[in-house]
C-alpha cells in the first residue's frame, strides 16, 4: 500500500513539475580560472534552472555571456549545457579567450523560446598579458597574421584521423592499425620537425560528434544516446588542449568522409533530411546545423589552435546529380555555404577563418562566397601543376587559395611500395612548390601513416628553415621573381622577400646538370648562399656577376632528382 502511495505521489509531483515549472533563474556564475591571460581559456560554471526539451537547441533554450572589453567592445559568447535535468538545477559552462589586456565586465542572459527569462551580472575580471600570439587572421595571399601582428605561414600535413581498429587498406592495413598513429604521438612529432599546421576530420570514425552510432572500424569511440556523442566531446576537448600546448593550428573539417545515413541529420536517425542533397535545402536541417555551429563556438571557439573551420571535405561529390541538366544541386550547395558562413561569422566572437574544399570539380559560385575566407581544392597526380593552379585561382577570385590535400597517388588499393621513391619525391616537391607560390598554407600531403613510417616527417624542418627566413626578411611581403636556368630541363621558381631573393631549382632528370641562374638584380654587393634541400646544408657561392640589371650565378650543379635554393642577400 505504501509503495502504491509513493508511486502515485511521484507521478503527481512529475505532473506538477511539468504544469508548474520552477521559475527560470540564473543562480550563480563562477569564474574557475585563477588568472585570465590573453589568448588562453578562461572558464565559468553557471548554475541555473530552466525548462527545456533539448538544451542544445537555441530555439528551445540558450545561455549567452555578454562581455564588455577594456576598449568598450561588446561581445556575445555562446555558452553550452554541461549537465542536469530540465526544470531542475543545471550546470552550464562558458569558455572565453581574452584579446585585450585590462578589465572586463560581463553578464549572463538566459532565454527560453527566444525570450529572456533571467539575467545575472557576474564579477568583473582582468586579463593580463601572455606569451601567446593570438588568433589567425587574413593578411595577404602568402600569409596569415596573428593578433599581435606577427605573420604566419602554415606548414604541415593531413592527420585526419587516428589509427582505426579495422582499416580498409589493401596493402597497409597493419600499418594503419598501428596504435602509435594517435594525436598524442603524431602532433608533437609534427611540431618537433617544424610543422605548425594540420588538418583533422570530424566523421563517423573520428570525433563522431553527430553520430550516435559510430563507425564499426574504430574502437576509440562508443555509441551514445546523447544528442552529441559524449566520447567525441571528451576527445575533442583533449585535442584542443594538446594543440594549444603545442602552438599548433588545425583546420577542422566539420564533415569528413560520408556517413550521412547513420548521422544525426538523416531522417532515419534524429534528423530531418531524407538524403544528403536534401540536407542543403531542408529548413529544419539547416537550423540543426546552425545549432551545431553554436555548440562548436561555445565549447571550442576559445582556442587559437582552430586555424580554420572547414565546412566540408570535397563538397563537389555532394554537389552534382547524375543528370547533367540538373543545376539545382550546385546552386543549393553554394547557397547553403553562403548562409552558414554568414551565420558563423556573425556568431563566432573570435572570427576564426572559414573555408570549405572540393576534390577537383568547381561548384558554380562557391569560390565567390564572401564569408569564405580562402578557397581550396585537392590535387592528386598533378603536383607539378600546383603553382599554376594556385596562381590561377588566386587571381581569378581575389582571395587566398590552398591545396588542402595532394599526393603522387590517391588510390588506396595500390601498393605504394612499388613506387615509394616517387611518393617521397612528390611529398617534397609539393612543399617547395607551395613555399614559392602565393598560398598561406603550404600544400598538405595525404598518407600520413605511410610517410611517417618512411621517416619523411623530418623533412618539414628543411622547408620551415627557408620559410622562417622568408618571413623574417620580408615581414610577410612576397614578390614573384622571374628566374631562369641555362638548361630548360631545370624547374625554377623565385620570390623576393624584403631585400632577399630566393630561387628554387629542381632537376627532374636522371642526369647531372650544371649551368647558370639568372634573376633580376641591380645592386652589386651580394651574398650568394646555396641551400641543399635534402640535407639542410648551406654554402657561400662566389661565382656571380651583375650586369644590365641581371644577376648571373654560374657553376650551379644539380644531381639527378635533387633540388637547391639560392638565397641572394645584400651585404
C-alpha positions as CSV (number, residue, x, y, z in Angstrom):
1,X,0.0,0.0,0.0
2,X,2.8,2.4,0.9
3,X,4.5,1.6,-2.3
4,X,1.4,2.4,-4.3
5,X,1.0,5.7,-2.4
6,X,4.7,6.6,-3.1
7,X,4.2,5.9,-6.8
8,X,1.1,8.0,-7.0
9,X,2.9,10.8,-5.2
10,X,5.9,10.7,-7.6
11,X,3.6,10.7,-10.6
12,X,1.7,13.7,-9.1
13,X,4.9,15.5,-8.5
14,X,6.1,14.9,-12.0
15,X,2.8,16.2,-13.5
16,X,3.0,19.2,-11.1
17,X,6.6,19.9,-12.3
18,X,5.5,19.8,-15.9
19,X,2.5,22.0,-15.4
20,X,4.1,24.2,-12.8
21,X,7.7,24.6,-13.8
22,X,10.2,26.1,-11.4
23,X,10.9,29.8,-12.1
24,X,13.7,30.2,-14.5
25,X,16.7,31.7,-12.8
26,X,20.5,32.0,-13.1
27,X,21.6,31.3,-9.5
28,X,25.4,31.7,-9.8
29,X,28.2,32.2,-12.2
30,X,31.7,31.4,-11.0
31,X,35.0,32.1,-12.8
32,X,37.0,28.9,-12.2
33,X,40.2,30.1,-13.9
34,X,42.7,31.5,-11.4
35,X,44.3,34.0,-13.8
36,X,42.9,35.2,-17.1
37,X,45.6,35.6,-19.7
38,X,45.5,36.8,-23.2
39,X,44.5,34.1,-25.8
40,X,44.1,31.4,-23.2
41,X,41.0,29.7,-22.0
42,X,39.0,31.2,-19.1
43,X,36.1,29.1,-17.9
44,X,32.9,29.8,-15.9
45,X,30.5,27.5,-14.2
46,X,26.9,28.7,-14.3
47,X,24.2,27.2,-12.2
48,X,20.6,27.8,-13.3
49,X,17.1,26.4,-13.5
50,X,15.2,26.4,-16.8
51,X,12.8,24.1,-18.6
52,X,13.6,22.6,-22.0
53,X,13.2,19.7,-24.3
54,X,16.7,19.8,-25.8
55,X,19.3,22.1,-24.2
56,X,21.4,22.1,-27.4
57,X,18.8,23.9,-29.5
58,X,18.8,27.6,-29.3
59,X,15.2,27.9,-30.3
60,X,14.4,25.9,-27.1
61,X,16.8,27.4,-24.6
62,X,20.0,29.4,-24.7
63,X,22.6,31.0,-22.5
64,X,24.9,33.8,-23.6
65,X,27.7,35.7,-22.0
66,X,27.6,39.4,-22.8
67,X,31.1,40.9,-22.4
68,X,32.3,44.5,-22.4
69,X,36.0,44.6,-23.3
70,X,38.6,47.1,-21.9
71,X,38.3,49.1,-25.2
72,X,34.5,49.2,-25.0
73,X,33.6,46.5,-27.5
74,X,30.6,44.3,-26.9
75,X,30.9,40.6,-27.4
76,X,28.3,37.8,-27.2
77,X,29.9,34.5,-26.3
78,X,27.6,31.4,-26.6
79,X,27.6,29.1,-23.5
80,X,26.9,25.4,-23.5
81,X,24.9,22.9,-21.4
82,X,27.0,20.5,-19.3
83,X,24.7,18.5,-17.0
84,X,21.4,18.4,-15.1
85,X,17.8,17.9,-15.8
86,X,15.1,20.2,-17.2
87,X,13.4,22.3,-14.6
88,X,16.0,21.4,-12.0
89,X,19.4,22.8,-11.1
90,X,21.7,22.5,-14.1
91,X,25.3,23.2,-14.8
92,X,26.2,25.3,-17.9
93,X,29.7,26.5,-18.9
94,X,31.2,29.5,-20.6
95,X,34.7,29.5,-22.2
96,X,36.3,32.7,-23.4
97,X,39.7,33.8,-24.6
98,X,40.6,37.5,-24.0
99,X,42.2,39.5,-26.8
100,X,42.7,42.7,-24.8
101,X,44.6,43.4,-21.6
102,X,42.6,45.1,-18.9
103,X,39.3,45.0,-17.1
104,X,36.2,43.2,-18.4
105,X,32.6,43.2,-17.2
106,X,30.1,40.5,-18.1
107,X,26.6,39.3,-17.5
108,X,24.8,36.1,-18.4
109,X,21.5,36.1,-20.3
110,X,19.2,33.1,-20.2
111,X,16.5,32.7,-22.9
112,X,13.6,30.4,-23.4
113,X,11.9,30.2,-26.8
114,X,14.0,33.2,-27.8
115,X,12.7,35.4,-24.9
116,X,14.9,36.4,-21.9
117,X,13.9,34.7,-18.7
118,X,16.8,35.6,-16.4
119,X,20.0,37.8,-16.3
120,X,22.9,37.6,-13.9
121,X,25.7,40.2,-13.6
122,X,28.9,38.4,-12.8
123,X,32.0,39.7,-11.2
124,X,34.3,41.7,-13.4
125,X,37.7,40.2,-14.2
126,X,41.1,41.4,-15.5
127,X,43.1,39.9,-18.3
128,X,46.9,40.0,-18.2
129,X,49.5,39.6,-21.0
130,X,50.7,36.1,-22.0
131,X,53.3,34.7,-24.4
132,X,50.6,33.6,-26.9
133,X,50.3,35.3,-30.3
134,X,46.6,35.2,-30.7
135,X,44.2,34.1,-33.5
136,X,44.9,33.7,-37.1
137,X,43.5,36.4,-39.5
138,X,43.8,37.1,-43.2
139,X,46.9,39.1,-44.2
140,X,47.7,38.6,-47.9
141,X,47.8,35.7,-50.4
142,X,51.1,34.3,-48.9
143,X,50.5,34.7,-45.2
144,X,48.0,34.9,-42.3
145,X,48.8,37.1,-39.3
146,X,48.2,36.8,-35.6
147,X,46.5,39.3,-33.3
148,X,50.0,40.5,-32.2
149,X,50.9,41.4,-35.8
150,X,53.3,38.5,-36.4
151,X,53.0,36.9,-39.8
152,X,52.3,33.1,-40.2
153,X,52.6,30.6,-42.9
154,X,51.2,27.1,-42.5
155,X,53.5,24.1,-42.9
156,X,52.2,20.6,-42.2
157,X,50.2,17.6,-43.4
158,X,46.8,16.0,-43.1
159,X,46.4,13.9,-39.9
160,X,42.7,13.5,-40.4
161,X,42.2,10.6,-38.0
162,X,43.9,8.3,-35.5
163,X,44.6,4.6,-36.1
164,X,41.5,2.6,-36.8
165,X,40.9,-0.8,-35.4
166,X,39.6,-2.2,-38.7
167,X,41.3,-0.3,-41.6
168,X,40.2,-1.0,-45.2
169,X,43.6,-0.6,-46.9
170,X,44.6,-3.5,-49.1
171,X,48.4,-3.3,-48.6
172,X,48.8,-1.2,-45.4
173,X,46.1,-2.4,-43.1
174,X,48.6,-3.4,-40.4
175,X,50.4,-0.1,-40.6
176,X,47.2,1.9,-40.5
177,X,46.0,0.0,-37.4
178,X,49.3,0.6,-35.5
179,X,48.3,2.3,-32.2
180,X,51.2,4.8,-32.5
181,X,49.2,6.8,-35.0
182,X,47.3,8.8,-32.4
183,X,47.3,12.5,-31.8
184,X,49.5,12.4,-28.7
185,X,52.2,10.9,-30.9
186,X,51.7,12.5,-34.3
187,X,51.0,16.1,-33.3
188,X,54.1,16.6,-31.1
189,X,56.2,14.8,-33.7
190,X,54.9,17.2,-36.4
191,X,55.7,20.2,-34.3
192,X,59.2,18.9,-33.3
193,X,60.0,18.7,-37.0
194,X,58.9,22.2,-37.9
195,X,55.2,21.7,-38.6
196,X,52.7,24.3,-37.4
197,X,49.5,23.3,-39.2
198,X,47.4,20.2,-39.7
199,X,44.0,19.1,-40.9
200,X,41.6,17.0,-38.9
201,X,38.3,15.4,-39.8
202,X,35.0,15.1,-37.9
203,X,33.5,11.9,-39.3
204,X,31.8,8.7,-38.2
205,X,35.2,7.2,-37.1
206,X,37.0,10.3,-35.9
207,X,35.5,12.7,-33.4
208,X,32.0,11.4,-34.3
209,X,30.2,14.3,-32.7
210,X,27.0,13.9,-34.6
211,X,26.8,10.1,-34.8
212,X,25.0,8.3,-32.0
213,X,26.1,5.1,-33.7
214,X,29.8,5.3,-34.6
215,X,31.6,3.5,-37.4
216,X,32.4,-0.1,-36.9
217,X,36.0,0.4,-38.0
218,X,37.0,2.3,-34.8
219,X,37.1,1.2,-31.1
220,X,38.2,4.7,-29.9
221,X,34.6,5.9,-29.7
222,X,31.4,4.4,-28.2
223,X,27.8,4.6,-29.3
224,X,25.8,7.2,-27.4
225,X,22.2,8.2,-26.8
226,X,23.2,11.8,-26.1
227,X,22.4,14.4,-28.7
228,X,26.1,14.9,-29.2
229,X,28.3,11.9,-28.8
230,X,29.9,12.1,-25.4
231,X,33.0,10.1,-26.4
232,X,33.7,12.5,-29.2
233,X,33.3,15.5,-26.9
234,X,35.9,14.2,-24.5
235,X,38.4,13.6,-27.3
236,X,37.8,17.0,-28.9
237,X,38.5,18.6,-25.5
238,X,41.7,16.6,-25.4
239,X,42.7,17.6,-29.0
240,X,42.5,21.3,-28.4
241,X,44.3,21.2,-25.0
242,X,47.1,19.4,-26.8
243,X,47.1,21.7,-29.8
244,X,47.1,24.8,-27.6
245,X,50.1,23.4,-25.7
246,X,52.0,22.9,-29.0
247,X,51.0,26.2,-30.6
248,X,49.7,24.0,-33.5
249,X,46.9,25.2,-35.7
250,X,44.2,22.9,-37.0
251,X,41.9,23.1,-40.0
252,X,38.9,21.3,-38.6
253,X,36.8,19.7,-41.3
254,X,33.3,19.6,-39.9
255,X,32.1,16.9,-42.4
256,X,34.8,14.5,-43.3
257,X,34.1,11.2,-45.0
258,X,30.4,10.4,-45.6
259,X,28.3,8.6,-43.1
260,X,25.1,10.6,-43.8
261,X,22.7,7.7,-43.3
262,X,23.9,7.0,-39.8
263,X,24.5,10.6,-38.7
264,X,22.2,13.0,-36.9
265,X,20.9,14.8,-40.0
266,X,19.3,11.8,-41.6
267,X,15.5,11.3,-41.1
268,X,16.4,7.7,-40.3
269,X,18.0,8.8,-37.1
270,X,17.1,12.0,-35.2
271,X,17.3,14.3,-38.2
272,X,15.0,15.7,-40.9
273,X,16.7,15.2,-44.3
274,X,15.8,12.2,-46.5
275,X,19.1,12.4,-48.4
276,X,22.4,14.3,-48.3
277,X,21.2,16.5,-51.1
278,X,18.0,17.3,-49.2
279,X,20.2,18.3,-46.2
280,X,21.3,21.5,-48.1
281,X,17.7,22.8,-48.6
282,X,15.7,21.4,-45.6
283,X,15.0,24.3,-43.3
284,X,15.0,22.1,-40.2
285,X,18.3,20.5,-41.2
286,X,19.8,24.0,-41.6
287,X,18.6,25.1,-38.2
288,X,20.0,21.8,-36.8
289,X,23.4,22.6,-38.4
290,X,23.4,26.2,-37.0
291,X,22.9,24.8,-33.5
292,X,25.9,22.6,-34.1
293,X,28.0,25.6,-35.1
294,X,26.8,27.4,-32.0
295,X,27.9,24.5,-29.9
296,X,31.3,24.3,-31.6
297,X,31.8,28.1,-30.9
298,X,30.7,27.8,-27.3
299,X,32.9,24.8,-26.4
300,X,36.0,25.1,-28.5
301,X,35.8,28.6,-30.2
302,X,38.1,30.0,-27.4
303,X,41.1,28.1,-28.9
304,X,43.6,29.9,-31.1
305,X,44.5,26.5,-32.4
306,X,41.5,26.5,-34.6
307,X,43.2,27.7,-37.7
308,X,40.0,27.4,-39.8
309,X,36.5,26.0,-39.7
310,X,36.2,23.8,-42.9
311,X,32.5,23.1,-43.7
312,X,33.0,20.1,-46.0
313,X,35.7,17.8,-47.2
314,X,35.3,17.6,-51.0
315,X,31.8,19.0,-51.2
316,X,31.8,18.7,-55.0
317,X,30.9,15.0,-54.5
318,X,27.6,16.2,-53.0
319,X,27.0,18.9,-55.5
320,X,26.1,17.1,-58.7
321,X,23.4,14.7,-59.7
322,X,23.7,12.0,-62.4
323,X,21.5,14.3,-64.6
324,X,23.9,16.8,-66.3
325,X,21.0,19.2,-66.9
326,X,20.2,19.4,-63.2
327,X,21.7,22.7,-61.9
328,X,19.7,22.8,-58.7
329,X,22.2,20.9,-56.5
330,X,25.3,23.1,-57.1
331,X,23.1,26.2,-56.6
332,X,21.8,24.8,-53.3
333,X,25.3,23.9,-52.1
334,X,26.6,27.4,-52.8
335,X,23.5,29.0,-51.2
336,X,24.0,26.8,-48.1
337,X,27.6,27.8,-47.8
338,X,26.6,31.5,-48.1
339,X,24.0,31.1,-45.3
340,X,26.2,29.1,-43.0
341,X,29.4,31.2,-43.4
342,X,27.3,34.3,-42.7
343,X,25.9,32.7,-39.6
344,X,29.4,31.6,-38.4
345,X,30.9,35.0,-38.9
346,X,28.1,36.7,-37.1
347,X,28.2,34.3,-34.1
348,X,31.9,33.5,-33.7
349,X,33.3,36.3,-31.5
350,X,36.8,35.3,-32.5
351,X,36.2,35.5,-36.2
352,X,38.1,32.3,-37.0
353,X,38.9,31.8,-40.6
354,X,36.3,29.9,-42.7
355,X,36.7,27.6,-45.7
356,X,35.4,24.6,-47.5
357,X,37.0,22.2,-50.0
358,X,36.4,20.5,-53.3
359,X,38.2,17.5,-54.8
360,X,38.6,18.6,-58.4
361,X,35.3,19.9,-59.8
362,X,34.4,23.5,-59.2
363,X,30.9,24.3,-57.8
364,X,29.4,27.3,-59.5
365,X,29.6,30.4,-57.3
366,X,31.3,28.6,-54.4
367,X,34.6,30.4,-54.9
368,X,32.8,33.7,-54.7
369,X,31.0,33.3,-51.3
370,X,32.1,36.4,-49.5
371,X,32.4,34.9,-46.0
372,X,34.6,32.0,-47.2
373,X,38.0,33.5,-46.3
374,X,40.1,31.2,-48.5
375,X,39.2,28.7,-51.2
376,X,40.8,25.3,-51.6
377,X,40.9,22.1,-53.6
378,X,42.7,18.8,-53.6
379,X,45.3,17.8,-56.1
380,X,46.5,14.2,-56.8
381,X,48.8,13.0,-59.6
382,X,49.4,16.6,-60.6
383,X,51.9,18.1,-58.1
384,X,53.8,19.9,-60.9
385,X,50.7,21.8,-61.7
386,X,50.2,23.1,-58.1
387,X,51.9,26.5,-58.6
388,X,49.8,27.3,-61.7
389,X,46.6,26.2,-60.0
390,X,47.2,28.5,-57.0
391,X,48.1,31.5,-59.1
392,X,45.1,31.0,-61.4
393,X,42.5,30.7,-58.7
394,X,44.1,33.5,-56.6
395,X,44.0,35.9,-59.5
396,X,40.5,34.9,-60.6
397,X,38.7,35.1,-57.3
398,X,40.8,37.6,-55.4
399,X,41.3,35.6,-52.3
400,X,43.9,33.2,-50.9
401,X,43.9,29.6,-52.4
402,X,45.1,26.5,-50.6
403,X,45.8,22.9,-51.7
404,X,44.3,21.1,-48.7
405,X,45.4,17.6,-50.0
406,X,48.0,16.5,-52.5
407,X,49.8,13.3,-53.4
408,X,51.5,11.2,-56.0
409,X,48.7,8.7,-55.8
410,X,45.1,8.8,-54.4
411,X,44.2,5.1,-54.9
412,X,44.5,3.3,-51.6
413,X,44.1,-0.1,-53.3
414,X,47.6,0.3,-54.8
415,X,50.9,-0.8,-53.2
416,X,52.8,2.4,-52.7
417,X,56.0,0.5,-52.0
418,X,56.2,-0.3,-55.7
419,X,56.8,3.5,-56.3
420,X,58.0,4.6,-52.9
421,X,60.7,6.9,-54.2
422,X,58.3,8.7,-56.4
423,X,55.9,9.1,-53.4
424,X,58.7,10.6,-51.4
425,X,59.9,13.0,-54.1
426,X,56.3,14.2,-54.7
427,X,55.9,14.8,-51.0
428,X,58.9,17.1,-51.1
429,X,58.1,18.8,-54.3
430,X,54.6,19.8,-53.1
431,X,56.0,21.6,-50.1
432,X,58.6,23.5,-52.1
433,X,56.2,24.4,-54.9
434,X,53.8,25.7,-52.3
435,X,56.5,27.7,-50.5
436,X,57.2,29.6,-53.7
437,X,53.5,30.1,-54.6
438,X,51.0,32.7,-53.2
439,X,49.4,30.5,-50.6
440,X,49.2,31.0,-46.8
441,X,49.2,27.2,-46.1
442,X,51.6,25.1,-48.0
443,X,50.1,22.1,-49.8
444,X,49.3,19.3,-47.3
445,X,50.2,15.7,-48.1
446,X,47.9,12.8,-47.5
447,X,49.0,9.3,-46.4
448,X,50.4,10.5,-43.0
449,X,51.0,6.9,-41.7
450,X,53.0,5.9,-44.8
451,X,55.2,9.0,-44.8
452,X,55.8,8.8,-41.0
453,X,56.8,5.2,-41.4
454,X,59.3,6.2,-44.1
455,X,60.9,8.9,-41.9
456,X,59.6,11.7,-44.0
457,X,58.3,13.9,-41.2
458,X,61.8,15.3,-40.5
459,X,61.7,16.9,-44.0
460,X,59.3,19.6,-42.7
461,X,62.3,21.1,-40.9
462,X,64.1,21.7,-44.2
463,X,61.1,23.7,-45.5
464,X,60.5,25.5,-42.2
465,X,64.1,26.9,-42.2
466,X,63.6,28.6,-45.5
467,X,60.1,29.7,-44.7
468,X,61.2,31.4,-41.5
469,X,64.0,33.2,-43.4
470,X,61.5,34.4,-45.9
471,X,59.1,35.7,-43.3
472,X,61.9,37.4,-41.3
473,X,63.4,39.1,-44.3
474,X,60.2,40.2,-45.9
475,X,58.0,40.5,-42.8
476,X,55.3,38.7,-44.7
477,X,55.7,40.5,-48.0
478,X,56.4,38.5,-51.1
479,X,57.0,39.3,-54.8
480,X,57.2,36.8,-57.6
481,X,60.6,36.8,-59.3
482,X,61.1,35.6,-62.9
483,X,64.3,33.5,-62.7
484,X,65.7,31.1,-65.3
485,X,68.4,28.4,-65.7
486,X,70.7,27.9,-68.6
487,X,69.2,24.5,-69.1
488,X,65.4,24.4,-69.8
489,X,65.3,21.0,-68.0
490,X,65.5,22.7,-64.6
491,X,62.4,23.8,-62.8
492,X,62.8,27.3,-61.5
493,X,60.6,29.4,-59.1
494,X,61.6,32.6,-57.3
495,X,60.3,35.1,-54.8
496,X,61.7,38.3,-53.3
497,X,61.2,38.9,-49.5
498,X,62.4,42.3,-48.5
499,X,66.0,42.7,-49.6
500,X,66.5,38.9,-50.1
501,X,65.7,36.9,-53.2
502,X,65.1,33.1,-53.0
503,X,65.3,30.9,-56.1
504,X,64.2,27.3,-56.1
505,X,65.9,24.9,-58.6
506,X,64.8,21.2,-59.2
507,X,66.4,18.8,-61.5
508,X,63.7,16.2,-62.6
509,X,66.1,14.3,-64.9
510,X,68.4,11.3,-64.3
511,X,71.4,13.3,-65.3
512,X,73.7,15.8,-63.5
513,X,73.1,19.3,-64.9
514,X,75.5,22.2,-64.4
515,X,74.7,25.7,-65.5
516,X,73.9,29.3,-64.5
517,X,71.0,31.0,-62.9
518,X,69.7,34.5,-64.0
519,X,67.5,36.7,-61.8
520,X,66.7,40.4,-62.0
521,X,69.0,42.4,-59.7
522,X,70.5,45.9,-59.7
523,X,72.8,46.3,-56.7
524,X,76.3,45.0,-56.9
525,X,77.1,43.9,-53.4
526,X,75.6,40.5,-52.8
527,X,76.0,37.4,-50.7
528,X,75.0,34.2,-52.5
529,X,74.1,31.2,-50.4
530,X,73.3,27.8,-51.7
531,X,70.9,25.7,-49.6
532,X,70.8,22.0,-50.2
533,X,67.2,20.9,-49.7
534,X,67.9,17.3,-48.9
535,X,70.5,17.9,-46.2
536,X,69.8,21.4,-45.0
537,X,73.4,22.4,-45.6
538,X,74.4,25.9,-46.7
539,X,77.4,27.1,-48.5
540,X,78.6,30.5,-49.8
541,X,78.8,30.7,-53.6
542,X,81.3,33.2,-55.0
543,X,80.8,32.9,-58.8
544,X,78.3,35.6,-59.9
545,X,78.1,38.8,-61.9
546,X,75.6,41.7,-62.0
547,X,75.2,43.3,-65.4
548,X,72.5,45.3,-67.1
549,X,70.0,44.6,-64.2
550,X,70.5,40.8,-64.3
551,X,72.3,38.7,-61.7
552,X,74.0,35.7,-63.3
553,X,75.2,32.9,-60.9
554,X,77.4,30.4,-62.6
555,X,78.6,26.9,-61.9
556,X,75.5,25.7,-60.2
557,X,75.3,22.0,-60.2
558,X,72.3,19.8,-59.5
559,X,72.5,16.0,-59.2
560,X,69.7,13.9,-60.6
561,X,66.3,14.4,-58.9
562,X,67.7,16.9,-56.4
563,X,66.9,20.5,-55.6
564,X,68.7,23.5,-54.2
565,X,67.7,27.0,-53.2
566,X,69.8,30.1,-54.0
567,X,69.5,32.9,-51.4
568,X,70.6,36.3,-52.7
569,X,71.0,38.9,-50.0
570,X,72.7,42.3,-49.7
571,X,75.9,42.6,-47.7
